[in-house]
Amino acid sequence: MEFIEKIVGGINDAMYTYILVALLVIGGIFFTFRTRFAPFRLLGEQIKAVTEKPKDGKGVSSFQALMVSTASRVGTGNIIGVASAIIAGGFGSVFWMWVIALIGSASALIESTLAQIYKKRGEDGTSYGGPAYYIETALKCRPLAIVFTVFLILTYGVGFNMLGSYNLQSTFAAYSFYDAKTTPWIIGLVLAVLVCYCLIGGGKRVIKVTSFMVPIMGVAYILVSLIIVVLNIKALPDVFVRIFTEAFDIKAIFGGFTGSCIMYGIKRGLFSNEAGVGSAPNASASADVKHPVKQGLVQVLSVFIDTILVCSATAFMCMCSGIEPGDFDESATYVQAALSKTLGGFGPIFITVAMILFAFTTLLGNLYYVDRSWFFLFKKMPGKTFMRVYYVIASLIIFIGAGLNAELLWGIADITMGAMAIINMPVIIILSKYAIRALKDYETQRKAGKDPEFKKSSIGLMHDVDYWQ
């Protein structure tokens, strides 16, 4: 196991030190300038877009697609991931989480707009798509699309779900009944059974469950975080000072870059908001909208909700408490100790409940993506026997993840997620001209007082697509 951990750690360090930092930052800045800072200019349009109803009243709405992608984004990484970044990288890692979210929001706009442009029409009239489809249709490269899809399955069906299961059970370590040898497996089993039951209901049940649970979960979490910050308001100035001084501690950063606040901020920020990774476009393509850019703007909003709101909520709850992160090895223990200092016995209970909701919706959102990946690989939805076997395997993976090593699970998830981004980012840079043209078309119609509607001829698109004729 130690040998495997070393290999995973080496790959992880090389990937994030030499490849992903440059790719995500340069790509995000490129998109930010090419869209003329659209994620910030068009905040009002994002709010309008999220309220748009399907044309026939039966399809998946922008809001429902947002909730599926947010269910995957807003999860255990928003609590445990943020805490682990603060423990390992210090307060400065929070600043770099913000940076990667703000830069990455433009990447989210581009990839989700492309997913809408190249989406496919299902036999039942619904739409579907994602990076695999725009790679295959626009670049004519199905082998690359298959490789991306395999990494997506490994990331969401294996890496993220094992990690989510572990993160959930780790929050119970603060309770007296917790036994390190048996409790993780019991919690993993219960979670696996519940997820399997929901999976049997199919994709529509996933959308309904997440649409109901995510808003309640997110609002309650942010409200409690605000209460904690207000109760510790005197500590806030010092927290901001530490965030910015540690974020720009040049000696510490370049003395050990792979363990710096920049690296942990980027890793955990990317794990949380997934901008540029190529996951959210799978949900975006299912939305029934009149113009592709509308769904692109909705996904920008999802990135902001995830990192600027929810991740920051966790960060400030912990940092304002006065509890030093360096005193803890386990992220969940640090979060619970921070909340206990302010809220007493209610703190650990609140985090446990939040983690249960976060983990459950994350697992469902992840497996929705995997379902769509099987459809792409087989060019149709696999038969009932295959899917039932897959549901059992997916549930077993969740069960196993609860009892494994945290560092190994974080490493596996970072590698598979990074591999997706390494494929997706160059692709959306190549195809971004179509998304930029669509954005210009959208803004032109808005200025003319119209409710924008899209046709592929308006951007000179020569590829065969199922919509926008």
C-alpha positions as CSV (number, residue, x, y, z in Angstrom):
1,M,0.0,0.0,0.0
2,E,2.9,2.4,0.8
3,F,4.4,1.7,-2.6
4,I,1.1,2.4,-4.4
5,E,0.7,5.7,-2.4
6,K,4.2,6.8,-3.5
7,I,3.4,6.1,-7.1
8,V,0.1,8.0,-6.9
9,G,1.8,10.9,-5.1
10,G,4.6,11.1,-7.7
11,I,2.1,11.2,-10.6
12,N,0.0,13.7,-8.7
13,D,2.8,16.1,-8.1
14,A,4.1,15.9,-11.6
15,M,0.6,16.5,-13.1
16,Y,-0.3,19.5,-11.0
17,T,3.2,21.1,-10.9
18,Y,4.1,21.0,-14.5
19,I,0.9,20.5,-16.6
20,L,-2.4,21.4,-14.9
21,V,-1.5,24.7,-13.3
22,A,-0.3,26.1,-16.6
23,L,-3.2,24.6,-18.6
24,L,-6.0,25.8,-16.2
25,V,-4.6,29.2,-15.5
26,I,-3.6,30.1,-19.1
27,G,-6.8,28.6,-20.5
28,G,-9.0,30.4,-18.0
29,I,-7.3,33.8,-18.6
30,F,-7.5,33.2,-22.4
31,F,-11.3,32.6,-22.1
32,T,-11.8,35.5,-19.7
33,F,-10.3,37.9,-22.2
34,R,-11.9,36.3,-25.3
35,T,-15.3,36.6,-23.7
36,R,-14.6,40.1,-22.6
37,F,-15.0,39.2,-18.9
38,A,-18.5,37.7,-19.6
39,P,-18.8,35.8,-16.3
40,F,-18.6,39.2,-14.5
41,R,-20.3,41.4,-17.0
42,L,-23.3,39.2,-17.5
43,L,-24.2,38.4,-13.9
44,G,-27.8,39.7,-14.5
45,E,-28.1,37.4,-17.5
46,Q,-27.0,34.4,-15.4
47,I,-29.9,35.0,-13.0
48,K,-32.4,35.4,-16.0
49,A,-31.1,32.3,-17.7
50,V,-31.5,30.0,-14.6
51,T,-35.2,30.8,-14.5
52,E,-36.0,29.9,-18.1
53,K,-38.6,27.1,-18.5
54,P,-38.4,24.4,-21.2
55,K,-40.1,25.3,-24.4
56,D,-42.6,22.5,-24.2
57,G,-42.8,22.5,-20.4
58,K,-41.7,18.8,-20.3
59,G,-37.9,18.9,-20.8
60,V,-35.1,19.4,-18.3
61,S,-35.0,23.1,-17.2
62,S,-31.9,25.2,-16.8
63,F,-32.5,25.1,-13.1
64,Q,-32.7,21.3,-13.0
65,A,-29.5,21.0,-15.1
66,L,-27.8,23.5,-12.7
67,M,-28.9,21.4,-9.7
68,V,-27.5,18.2,-11.2
69,S,-24.1,19.8,-11.9
70,T,-24.2,21.6,-8.5
71,A,-25.0,18.4,-6.8
72,S,-21.8,17.0,-8.1
73,R,-19.8,20.2,-7.4
74,V,-21.3,21.0,-4.0
75,G,-20.3,18.0,-1.9
76,T,-17.9,16.7,0.6
77,G,-15.1,18.6,-1.1
78,N,-16.7,21.8,0.1
79,I,-16.2,20.8,3.7
80,I,-13.4,18.2,3.9
81,G,-11.6,19.4,0.8
82,V,-11.4,23.0,1.9
83,A,-10.4,21.9,5.4
84,S,-7.6,19.7,4.0
85,A,-6.3,22.6,1.9
86,I,-6.1,24.9,5.0
87,I,-4.4,22.2,7.1
88,A,-1.8,21.4,4.4
89,G,-1.5,24.8,2.6
90,G,-2.4,27.3,5.2
91,F,-4.9,30.2,5.1
92,G,-3.4,31.3,1.8
93,S,-4.8,28.3,-0.1
94,V,-8.3,29.9,0.3
95,F,-7.1,32.9,-1.8
96,W,-5.9,30.5,-4.6
97,M,-9.2,28.7,-4.5
98,W,-11.0,32.0,-5.2
99,V,-8.5,32.7,-8.1
100,I,-9.0,29.3,-9.8
101,A,-12.8,29.8,-9.5
102,L,-12.9,33.3,-10.9
103,I,-10.5,32.3,-13.7
104,G,-12.2,29.0,-14.3
105,S,-15.7,30.5,-14.6
106,A,-14.9,31.5,-18.1
107,S,-13.9,27.9,-18.9
108,A,-17.2,26.7,-17.5
109,L,-19.0,29.2,-19.8
110,I,-17.2,27.9,-22.9
111,E,-17.4,24.1,-22.2
112,S,-21.1,24.2,-21.3
113,T,-22.0,26.4,-24.3
114,L,-20.2,23.9,-26.6
115,A,-22.1,21.0,-24.9
116,Q,-25.4,22.8,-25.8
117,I,-24.3,23.4,-29.4
118,Y,-23.3,19.8,-30.0
119,K,-26.0,18.1,-27.9
120,K,-27.8,15.1,-29.3
121,R,-31.5,14.4,-29.5
122,G,-32.7,11.2,-27.7
123,E,-35.5,8.9,-28.9
124,D,-37.8,10.2,-26.2
125,G,-37.2,13.8,-27.2
126,T,-34.8,14.7,-24.5
127,S,-31.3,16.0,-25.1
128,Y,-27.9,14.7,-23.9
129,G,-24.2,15.5,-24.6
130,G,-20.9,16.6,-23.2
131,P,-17.2,16.7,-24.0
132,A,-17.2,13.2,-25.6
133,Y,-19.9,14.4,-28.1
134,Y,-18.2,17.6,-29.1
135,I,-14.9,15.8,-29.4
136,E,-16.4,13.2,-31.7
137,T,-18.6,15.6,-33.7
138,A,-16.3,18.6,-34.1
139,L,-12.9,17.0,-34.0
140,K,-13.9,13.7,-35.7
141,C,-11.9,11.7,-33.1
142,R,-13.9,9.0,-31.4
143,P,-10.8,7.3,-29.9
144,L,-10.0,10.5,-27.9
145,A,-13.7,10.8,-26.9
146,I,-13.6,7.2,-25.6
147,V,-10.4,7.9,-23.6
148,F,-12.1,11.0,-22.0
149,T,-15.2,8.9,-21.2
150,V,-13.2,6.2,-19.5
151,F,-11.5,8.8,-17.3
152,L,-14.9,10.3,-16.5
153,I,-16.1,6.9,-15.4
154,L,-13.0,6.4,-13.3
155,T,-13.3,9.9,-11.8
156,Y,-16.9,10.0,-10.9
157,G,-17.8,6.3,-10.6
158,V,-14.6,5.3,-8.7
159,G,-12.3,8.2,-7.4
160,F,-14.9,10.8,-6.3
161,N,-17.4,8.3,-4.9
162,M,-14.8,6.4,-2.9
163,L,-13.6,9.7,-1.5
164,G,-17.1,11.0,-0.8
165,S,-17.9,7.8,1.2
166,Y,-14.7,8.2,3.2
167,N,-15.2,11.8,3.9
168,L,-18.7,11.1,5.1
169,Q,-17.7,8.4,7.6
170,S,-14.8,10.4,8.8
171,T,-17.2,13.0,10.3
172,F,-18.5,10.3,12.8
173,A,-15.0,10.0,14.3
174,A,-15.9,12.8,16.8
175,Y,-18.6,10.6,18.4
176,S,-18.0,8.1,21.3
177,F,-19.5,5.2,19.4
178,Y,-17.0,5.4,16.6
179,D,-14.7,2.4,16.2
180,A,-12.1,2.8,13.5
181,K,-12.2,-0.9,12.6
182,T,-15.9,-1.3,12.2
183,T,-17.8,2.0,12.0
184,P,-16.5,3.1,8.6
185,W,-17.7,-0.1,7.0
186,I,-21.1,0.1,8.6
187,I,-21.6,3.7,7.4
188,G,-20.3,2.7,4.0
189,L,-22.8,-0.1,3.8
190,V,-25.7,2.1,4.7
191,L,-24.7,4.7,2.2
192,A,-24.2,2.2,-0.6
193,V,-27.6,0.6,0.0
194,L,-29.3,4.0,-0.1
195,V,-27.5,5.1,-3.3
196,C,-28.3,1.8,-5.0
197,Y,-32.0,2.2,-4.2
198,C,-32.0,5.6,-5.8
199,L,-30.1,4.5,-8.8
200,I,-32.7,1.8,-9.6
201,G,-35.2,4.7,-10.1
202,G,-33.2,6.0,-13.1
203,G,-32.0,9.4,-14.2
204,K,-35.3,11.3,-13.7
205,R,-35.3,10.3,-10.0
206,V,-31.8,11.6,-9.7
207,I,-32.8,15.0,-11.1
208,K,-35.9,15.2,-8.8
209,V,-33.9,14.2,-5.7
210,T,-31.1,16.7,-6.3
211,S,-33.4,19.5,-7.4
212,F,-35.1,19.2,-4.0
213,M,-32.2,18.7,-1.7
214,V,-29.4,20.9,-3.1
215,P,-31.1,24.3,-2.5
216,I,-32.1,23.5,1.0
217,M,-28.7,22.0,1.8
218,G,-26.8,25.0,0.4
219,V,-28.9,27.8,2.0
220,A,-28.8,26.2,5.4
221,Y,-25.0,25.7,5.3
222,I,-24.3,29.3,4.2
223,L,-26.7,30.7,6.9
224,V,-25.0,28.7,9.7
225,S,-21.6,29.9,8.4
226,L,-22.7,33.5,8.5
227,I,-23.9,33.1,12.0
228,I,-20.5,31.7,13.0
229,V,-18.7,34.5,11.3
230,V,-20.9,37.1,13.0
231,L,-20.3,35.5,16.4
232,N,-16.5,35.8,15.7
233,I,-16.6,39.1,13.8
234,K,-13.6,40.5,15.8
235,A,-11.4,37.8,14.3
236,L,-12.3,38.6,10.7
237,P,-9.7,41.3,10.0
238,D,-6.9,39.0,11.2
239,V,-8.2,36.2,9.0
240,F,-8.1,38.3,5.9
241,V,-4.6,39.5,6.8
242,R,-3.4,35.9,7.1
243,I,-5.1,34.8,3.9
244,F,-3.3,37.5,1.8
245,T,0.1,37.4,3.6
246,E,0.2,33.6,3.4
247,A,-1.0,33.5,-0.2
248,F,2.0,35.7,-1.3
249,D,4.6,34.2,1.0
250,I,7.1,33.8,-1.9
251,K,9.7,32.0,0.1
252,A,7.3,29.4,1.3
253,I,5.7,28.9,-2.1
254,F,8.9,28.4,-4.1
255,G,10.6,26.5,-1.2
256,G,8.3,23.6,-1.8
257,F,5.9,24.2,-4.7
258,T,4.1,20.8,-4.6
259,G,3.2,21.4,-1.0
260,S,2.5,25.1,-1.3
261,C,-0.8,27.1,-0.7
262,I,-1.0,27.6,-4.4
263,M,-0.9,23.9,-5.2
264,Y,-3.5,23.0,-2.5
265,G,-5.7,25.9,-3.4
266,I,-5.7,24.9,-7.1
267,K,-6.2,21.1,-6.3
268,R,-9.1,21.6,-3.9
269,G,-10.6,24.4,-5.9
270,L,-10.6,22.3,-9.0
271,F,-11.9,19.3,-7.1
272,S,-14.8,21.4,-5.8
273,N,-15.9,23.6,-8.8
274,E,-14.7,21.3,-11.6
275,A,-14.4,24.3,-14.1
276,G,-12.7,23.1,-17.3
277,V,-12.7,19.4,-16.2
278,G,-15.5,18.5,-18.5
279,S,-18.1,17.1,-16.0
280,A,-20.7,19.9,-15.8
281,P,-21.2,20.0,-19.7
282,N,-22.8,16.5,-19.4
283,A,-25.6,18.0,-17.3
284,S,-25.7,21.3,-19.3
285,A,-26.4,19.4,-22.5
286,S,-29.7,18.0,-21.0
287,A,-31.2,21.5,-20.5
288,D,-33.9,22.6,-23.0
289,V,-33.0,26.2,-23.8
290,K,-33.5,28.5,-26.8
291,H,-29.8,29.6,-26.9
292,P,-26.7,27.6,-25.9
293,V,-25.1,30.6,-24.2
294,K,-28.0,30.6,-21.7
295,Q,-26.9,27.3,-20.2
296,G,-23.2,28.4,-20.4
297,L,-24.1,31.4,-18.2
298,V,-26.0,29.1,-15.8
299,Q,-22.9,27.0,-15.3
300,V,-20.9,30.1,-14.5
301,L,-23.4,30.7,-11.7
302,S,-22.8,27.1,-10.5
303,V,-19.0,27.8,-10.1
304,F,-19.7,30.9,-8.1
305,I,-22.2,29.1,-5.9
306,D,-19.7,26.3,-5.2
307,T,-16.5,28.1,-4.5
308,I,-17.2,31.7,-3.7
309,L,-20.2,30.9,-1.5
310,V,-20.0,27.3,-0.2
311,C,-16.2,26.8,0.0
312,S,-15.8,30.2,1.5
313,A,-18.5,29.4,4.0
314,T,-16.4,26.4,5.2
315,A,-13.2,28.4,5.2
316,F,-14.4,31.3,7.3
317,M,-16.2,29.0,9.7
318,C,-12.9,27.3,10.4
319,M,-10.6,30.3,10.2
320,C,-12.7,32.6,12.4
321,S,-12.9,30.0,15.2
322,G,-9.4,30.6,16.4
323,I,-8.6,26.9,16.1
324,E,-5.2,26.4,14.4
325,P,-5.4,23.9,11.5
326,G,-1.8,22.7,12.1
327,D,-2.9,20.9,15.2
328,F,-5.0,18.4,13.2
329,D,-4.3,15.5,10.9
330,E,-7.9,14.7,10.0
331,S,-9.9,17.4,8.1
332,A,-13.2,16.4,9.6
333,T,-11.9,16.6,13.1
334,Y,-10.6,20.1,12.4
335,V,-14.0,21.3,11.1
336,Q,-15.8,19.8,14.0
337,A,-13.4,21.3,16.5
338,A,-13.8,24.7,14.9
339,L,-17.6,24.6,15.0
340,S,-17.7,23.2,18.5
341,K,-15.7,26.2,19.9
342,T,-18.5,28.5,18.6
343,L,-21.6,26.4,18.6
344,G,-20.9,23.9,21.3
345,G,-22.4,20.4,20.9
346,F,-24.6,21.6,18.0
347,G,-21.5,22.1,15.8
348,P,-20.5,18.4,15.2
349,I,-24.1,17.4,14.8
350,F,-24.6,20.2,12.1
351,I,-21.5,19.1,10.2
352,T,-22.6,15.5,10.3
353,V,-26.0,16.3,8.9
354,A,-24.5,18.6,6.3
355,M,-22.0,15.9,5.2
356,I,-24.8,13.3,4.9
357,L,-26.7,15.5,2.6
358,F,-23.7,16.7,0.7
359,A,-22.3,13.2,0.2
360,F,-25.6,11.7,-0.8
361,T,-26.3,14.4,-3.5
362,T,-22.7,14.3,-4.7
363,L,-22.8,10.5,-5.2
364,L,-26.1,10.7,-7.1
365,G,-24.8,13.6,-9.3
366,N,-21.6,11.7,-10.0
367,L,-23.4,8.5,-11.0
368,Y,-25.7,10.4,-13.3
369,Y,-22.6,11.4,-15.3
370,V,-21.5,7.8,-15.4
371,D,-24.9,6.7,-16.7
372,R,-24.5,9.0,-19.7
373,S,-21.0,7.8,-20.2
374,W,-22.2,4.2,-20.7
375,F,-24.6,5.5,-23.3
376,F,-21.8,7.1,-25.2
377,L,-19.6,4.0,-25.2
378,F,-22.3,1.6,-26.3
379,K,-24.1,4.2,-28.5
380,K,-27.2,3.2,-26.7
381,M,-28.3,2.6,-23.1
382,P,-27.0,-0.8,-22.0
383,G,-29.6,-3.5,-21.1
384,K,-31.1,-4.0,-17.7
385,T,-28.8,-6.8,-16.8
386,F,-25.7,-4.7,-17.5
387,M,-27.0,-1.7,-15.6
388,R,-28.0,-3.8,-12.5
389,V,-24.6,-5.3,-12.4
390,Y,-23.1,-1.8,-12.7
391,Y,-25.3,-0.5,-9.9
392,V,-24.1,-3.3,-7.6
393,I,-20.4,-2.6,-8.5
394,A,-20.9,1.2,-8.1
395,S,-22.5,0.5,-4.6
396,L,-19.6,-1.8,-3.7
397,I,-17.1,1.0,-4.6
398,I,-18.9,3.4,-2.3
399,F,-18.8,0.7,0.4
400,I,-15.0,0.0,-0.1
401,G,-14.1,3.7,-0.1
402,A,-15.4,4.2,3.4
403,G,-12.6,2.1,4.9
404,L,-9.6,3.1,2.8
405,N,-6.8,5.6,3.4
406,A,-7.6,9.3,2.9
407,E,-4.3,10.3,1.3
408,L,-4.6,7.5,-1.3
409,L,-8.2,8.4,-2.2
410,W,-7.4,12.1,-2.6
411,G,-4.5,11.2,-4.8
412,I,-6.5,8.8,-7.1
413,A,-9.3,11.4,-7.4
414,D,-6.8,14.2,-8.2
415,I,-5.2,12.1,-11.0
416,T,-8.3,10.9,-12.8
417,M,-9.9,14.4,-12.5
418,G,-6.6,16.0,-13.8
419,A,-6.6,13.6,-16.8
420,M,-10.1,14.7,-17.8
421,A,-8.9,18.4,-17.6
422,I,-5.8,17.6,-19.7
423,I,-8.0,16.3,-22.5
424,N,-10.9,18.7,-22.2
425,M,-9.0,22.1,-21.9
426,P,-7.1,21.8,-25.2
427,V,-10.3,20.7,-26.9
428,I,-12.4,23.6,-25.7
429,I,-9.5,26.0,-26.6
430,I,-9.6,24.6,-30.2
431,L,-13.4,24.8,-30.4
432,S,-13.8,28.0,-28.4
433,K,-14.3,30.1,-31.6
434,Y,-17.8,28.6,-31.9
435,A,-18.7,29.4,-28.3
436,I,-17.3,33.0,-28.7
437,R,-19.4,33.5,-31.8
438,A,-22.5,32.1,-30.0
439,L,-21.8,34.6,-27.2
440,K,-21.6,37.5,-29.6
441,D,-24.8,36.4,-31.3
442,Y,-26.5,36.2,-27.8
443,E,-25.4,39.6,-26.8
444,T,-26.4,41.1,-30.2
445,Q,-30.0,39.8,-29.8
446,R,-30.1,41.0,-26.3
447,K,-29.1,44.5,-27.3
448,A,-31.9,44.4,-29.9
449,G,-34.4,43.7,-27.2
450,K,-35.0,40.1,-28.2
451,D,-35.2,36.9,-26.2
452,P,-32.2,35.2,-27.9
453,E,-32.8,32.2,-30.1
454,F,-30.0,30.3,-31.8
455,K,-29.4,28.9,-35.3
456,K,-26.2,27.2,-36.3
457,S,-26.0,29.3,-39.4
458,S,-25.6,32.4,-37.3
459,I,-22.1,31.4,-36.2
460,G,-21.1,29.6,-39.5
461,L,-21.2,26.2,-37.9
462,M,-20.5,23.5,-40.6
463,H,-20.7,20.4,-38.3
464,D,-23.8,18.2,-38.3
465,V,-25.8,18.8,-35.1
466,D,-29.2,17.5,-34.0
467,Y,-30.5,20.9,-32.9
468,W,-30.2,24.6,-34.0
469,Q,-31.1,24.0,-37.7
